[in-house]
Amino acid sequence: MVRGQVMEEGGRANMYAVEPKVYVDDTQQFGFNAYAEKLNGRLAMIGFVSVLVLEAVTGHGVIGWLTSL
């Protein structure tokens, strides 16, 4: 027998939804924690690469690109 499946009389299979187990996550979700540090680091890497791409495409740095508008 498969989880979430009940065999009825006559050999018919009746399928039911299997609900996930519910749990409470008591870890800290604010302030300086590992998740926040990873997120900030990844956003900084994306920003740094974006600046390098902008400089490679335009031939100017960020300040030169902003002042030429």
ABEGO torsion letter per residue (X at the ends): XBBGBBBBBGGBBBBBBBBBBBBBBABBABEBBAAAAAAAAAAAAAAAAAAAAAAAAAGBBAAAAAAAX
